[in-house]
Amino acid sequence: MSATDNPRESWRPVVGLALGLALLISTMLIAFGLPAVNSAPRDLPIAVAGPTGATEQLAGALESAQPGAFDVTVVESADAAEALIRDREVYGAFIVGADGLTLDVASAASPTVSAALAQVGQGIASQQGATVTVEDVVPTTDEDPRGIGLSAGALPIALGGFIAGVATTQLIRGTGRRLAVMGLFAVVAGLAMVSILQLWFGTFAGDFWSTAAAAMLGILATGMTVLGLESLLGRPGIVLGAVLVVLLGNPLSGVTSAPEMLPQPWGALGQLLPPGATGTLLRNVAFFDGAATLGPVLVLLGWTALGALLLAISGVRSRRAEAVAS
């Protein structure tokens, strides 16, 4: 009797594949679900403006309402607070004035955070027998007020870059040709993505070409990372790319809420991976006139350069192997 006719032998691959797929699904559930179920503000940067005594009292009330939730910056005026919001240094500002308490938010930065701040403001105001006036100084668009388009686009960006990297290594030979494919893919995919989100869904409201350039860089960084890893490491590179881009990068990106809403240090780590840096860059370019873009741009350029370096090393190794064989 051959090994293939042995029932015990023939069922091992079946059981192994079933268990492996179950483990994969469980890992994906944990990776995507754990950050979501533990979402809460953690050192969320906000500003407080008003008279000295009033701001101290308000800062204390915020700490009492949610201990450790807010990183409070005290400023002298409402204008200074709004400037911090527009510069992407804070997510919102509580302003104590003659007319009572005002909350400035930027739903374009995160509709989830804006709603959470409004809820906290209402709670503090009700304790004082007052009301809070909420003003959205950097709003989302009327067509997509909850910013669903960008949240929904986070996974396609990550998967698209991953699939492009894998497909390029499988179908295209030569370092230069692979670089050309990834560059062309990033340009076409970036234009297509922003055209859909801005011209069709109405998610973005900024300059089309600047937003498209941000999308191109994010897609290029994602694809080059996977391309370089797979070119150099083979199948293990595919697994490592999937972990970095999909299993870690996407759920830790903070696109659906904010990095500060995720358990730390995972929220900060997510901003160092291509999906998180891409989401932040797109928000900052599309709604905040390019404020605070240096950080995510450097992250994406770093991953792009790393992918190119790994690809170049793989090319050199292949040429040396061919020379030895000949």
C-alpha positions in Angstrom: 0.0 0.0 0.0 1.4 3.4 -1.0 1.5 6.4 1.3 -1.2 8.1 -0.7 -3.5 5.1 -0.1 -3.0 5.2 3.7 -6.1 6.8 5.2 -4.1 8.2 8.1 -1.7 9.9 5.7 -4.3 11.2 3.3 -6.3 13.0 6.0 -3.4 14.8 7.6 -3.3 17.6 4.9 -7.1 18.0 5.3 -6.9 18.4 9.1 -3.8 20.6 8.8 -5.4 22.9 6.2 -8.6 23.2 8.2 -6.8 24.1 11.4 -4.5 26.5 9.6 -7.4 28.4 8.1 -9.2 28.5 11.4 -6.1 29.9 13.0 -5.8 32.5 10.2 -9.4 33.6 10.7 -9.0 33.8 14.5 -5.8 35.9 14.0 -7.6 38.3 11.7 -10.5 38.6 14.1 -8.2 39.4 17.0 -6.1 41.8 14.8 -9.2 43.7 13.5 -11.5 43.3 16.5 -9.2 43.9 19.5 -8.4 47.5 18.7 -12.0 48.3 18.0 -13.5 46.9 21.2 -10.8 48.7 23.3 -11.3 52.0 21.5 -11.3 54.9 24.0 -9.4 58.3 24.2 -5.9 58.0 25.6 -3.9 61.2 26.0 -6.1 62.7 23.3 -4.7 66.2 22.6 -7.2 69.0 23.2 -7.0 72.7 24.1 -8.7 74.8 26.7 -9.0 78.5 26.4 -10.4 81.2 28.7 -9.6 83.0 32.0 -6.9 81.3 34.1 -9.2 80.2 36.9 -11.8 78.9 34.6 -9.4 76.9 32.4 -7.9 75.2 35.5 -11.3 74.3 36.7 -12.3 73.0 33.3 -9.1 71.0 33.0 -9.8 69.4 36.3 -13.3 68.6 35.3 -12.1 66.9 32.1 -9.6 64.8 34.1 -12.3 63.8 36.6 -14.8 62.9 33.8 -12.3 60.6 32.0 -9.0 60.1 33.9 -6.0 59.9 31.5 -8.2 60.5 28.4 -7.0 64.0 27.5 -3.7 65.8 27.0 -4.7 69.3 27.7 -3.0 72.4 26.3 -4.0 75.7 27.8 -4.1 78.7 25.5 -5.0 82.3 25.9 -7.7 82.8 23.3 -10.3 81.1 21.1 -8.2 82.1 18.0 -5.1 80.4 19.4 -7.2 77.3 20.1 -8.6 77.2 16.6 -5.1 77.6 15.1 -4.0 74.5 17.0 -7.0 72.6 15.5 -6.2 73.7 12.0 -2.5 72.9 12.5 -3.5 69.3 13.6 -2.0 69.7 17.0 -5.3 69.1 18.8 -8.6 67.5 18.0 -10.8 70.1 19.6 -10.9 73.0 22.1 -13.1 73.9 25.1 -13.5 77.6 25.3 -14.8 79.4 28.4 -16.4 82.7 27.5 -18.9 85.3 28.6 -21.7 83.3 26.8 -20.7 80.0 28.5 -18.9 77.0 27.2 -18.0 76.5 23.5 -16.5 73.4 22.0 -14.6 73.7 18.7 -14.1 70.4 16.9 -12.8 69.2 13.6 -14.9 66.4 12.3 -12.6 66.2 9.3 -9.9 65.0 11.7 -12.2 62.3 13.2 -16.0 62.2 13.4 -15.6 59.7 16.2 -13.5 62.0 18.3 -15.7 65.0 17.6 -18.8 63.1 18.8 -16.9 61.9 21.9 -15.8 65.4 22.8 -19.3 66.7 22.3 -20.6 64.1 24.7 -18.0 65.0 27.3 -18.7 68.7 26.9 -22.4 68.1 27.4 -21.7 66.1 30.5 -19.5 68.8 32.0 -22.0 71.6 31.1 -24.9 69.7 32.6 -23.1 69.4 35.9 -22.7 73.1 36.0 -26.3 73.7 35.0 -25.2 75.2 31.6 -25.1 74.3 28.0 -22.3 73.8 25.5 -22.2 75.2 22.0 -20.5 72.9 19.5 -18.8 74.5 16.4 -17.3 72.4 13.7 -14.4 74.5 12.5 -13.0 71.9 10.0 -16.0 69.9 8.9 -16.3 66.9 6.7 -18.2 67.2 3.5 -22.0 67.4 3.2 -22.0 64.4 0.9 -20.0 62.2 3.4 -20.5 63.8 6.8 -19.3 60.8 8.8 -16.2 60.3 6.6 -17.2 56.8 5.7 -15.5 56.9 2.3 -12.0 57.2 3.8 -12.7 54.6 6.5 -14.0 52.2 3.8 -11.1 52.9 1.6 -8.4 52.0 4.2 -8.7 48.2 3.6 -8.7 48.4 -0.2 -5.6 50.6 -0.1 -3.8 48.1 2.1 -5.0 45.0 0.2 -4.5 46.7 -3.2 -0.8 47.5 -2.4 -0.3 44.0 -1.0 -1.9 42.3 -4.0 0.1 44.5 -6.4 3.4 43.7 -4.7 2.7 39.9 -4.8 1.5 40.0 -8.4 4.5 42.0 -9.6 7.0 39.5 -8.2 5.1 36.6 -9.7 4.5 38.1 -13.2 7.3 40.6 -13.9 11.1 39.9 -14.1 13.8 42.4 -13.7 14.4 45.1 -11.1 13.8 48.0 -13.4 10.6 46.5 -14.8 9.2 45.8 -11.4 9.9 49.4 -10.3 8.2 50.7 -13.4 5.1 48.5 -12.7 4.8 49.7 -9.1 5.3 53.3 -10.1 2.7 53.2 -12.8 0.3 51.3 -10.5 0.6 53.9 -7.8 -0.2 56.7 -10.2 -3.2 55.0 -11.8 -4.5 53.6 -8.5 -4.0 56.9 -6.7 -5.9 58.9 -9.4 -8.7 56.3 -9.4 -9.0 56.3 -5.7 -9.2 60.0 -5.2 -11.5 60.3 -8.3 -13.9 57.9 -6.6 -13.7 59.4 -3.1 -13.7 63.1 -4.1 -15.7 63.3 -7.4 -18.1 60.5 -6.8 -18.5 59.8 -3.1 -17.8 63.5 -2.1 -15.6 62.4 0.8 -12.7 64.8 0.2 -13.0 68.6 -0.3 -9.4 69.7 -0.8 -7.2 70.2 -3.9 -7.7 67.1 -6.1 -4.1 66.8 -7.3 -2.5 67.3 -3.9 -4.8 64.6 -2.5 -4.1 62.4 -5.4 -0.3 62.8 -4.9 -0.8 61.8 -1.2 -2.7 58.7 -2.3 -0.1 57.8 -4.8 2.7 58.0 -2.2 0.7 55.8 0.2 -0.1 53.2 -2.4 3.5 53.2 -3.6 4.9 52.7 -0.1 2.5 49.8 0.6 3.2 48.1 -2.7 7.0 48.6 -2.6 7.2 47.2 0.9 5.5 44.0 -0.1 7.4 43.8 -3.4 10.8 44.2 -1.7 10.0 41.7 1.0 8.8 39.0 -1.4 11.6 39.6 -3.9 14.2 39.1 -1.3 12.6 36.5 1.0 10.1 34.7 -1.2 7.1 33.2 0.5 8.2 34.3 4.0 8.3 37.8 2.6 4.6 37.5 1.5 3.7 36.5 5.1 5.7 39.3 6.6 4.2 41.8 4.2 0.7 40.6 5.0 1.4 41.0 8.7 2.8 44.5 8.3 0.3 45.8 5.9 -3.0 43.9 6.6 -2.9 42.2 10.0 -1.2 45.1 11.8 -1.1 48.1 9.5 -4.8 48.3 8.7 -6.4 47.8 12.2 -3.8 50.0 13.8 -4.1 52.8 11.2 -6.6 54.8 13.3 -8.5 55.8 10.1 -11.9 54.8 11.5 -11.3 56.8 14.7 -7.9 58.2 15.7 -4.6 56.8 16.7 -5.1 58.2 20.2 -8.3 56.1 20.5 -6.4 52.8 20.2 -4.6 51.0 23.0 -1.0 52.4 23.3 1.6 51.9 22.1 -0.3 50.2 19.2 -1.9 53.5 18.1 1.6 55.1 17.8 3.0 52.0 16.1 0.2 52.1 13.5 1.3 55.6 12.4 4.7 54.1 11.6 3.2 51.6 9.1 2.1 52.5 5.6 -1.7 52.3 6.1 -1.7 54.5 9.2 0.7 57.1 7.6 -1.4 57.1 4.4 -4.7 57.7 6.2 -3.2 60.6 8.3 -1.6 62.1 5.2 -4.8 62.0 3.2 -6.8 63.7 6.0 -4.2 66.4 6.5 -3.9 67.2 2.8 -7.6 67.0 1.9 -8.9 69.0 4.8 -6.1 70.8 6.6 -4.2 72.4 3.7 -1.3 70.1 4.2 -0.7 70.8 7.9 1.4 68.2 9.8 2.3 66.2 6.7 6.1 65.9 7.3 5.8 63.0 9.6 3.6 60.7 7.5 5.5 61.7 4.3 8.8 60.6 5.9 7.3 57.4 7.1 6.0 56.5 3.6 9.2 57.6 1.9 11.1 55.4 4.3 9.0 52.3 3.5 9.3 53.1 -0.2 13.1 53.3 0.1 13.3 50.1 2.1 11.3 48.2 -0.5 13.5 49.6 -3.3 16.6 48.6 -1.4 15.3 45.0 -0.8 14.4 44.8 -4.4 17.8 46.0 -5.5 19.5 43.5 -3.2 17.4 40.7 -4.6 18.3 41.7 -8.1 22.0 41.7 -7.3 21.7 38.3 -5.7 19.9 36.9 -8.8 22.5 38.2 -11.2 25.3 36.7 -9.1 23.5 33.3 -9.0 23.1 33.4 -12.8 26.8 34.3 -13.3 27.9 31.4 -11.1 25.5 29.0 -12.9 26.8 30.0 -16.3 
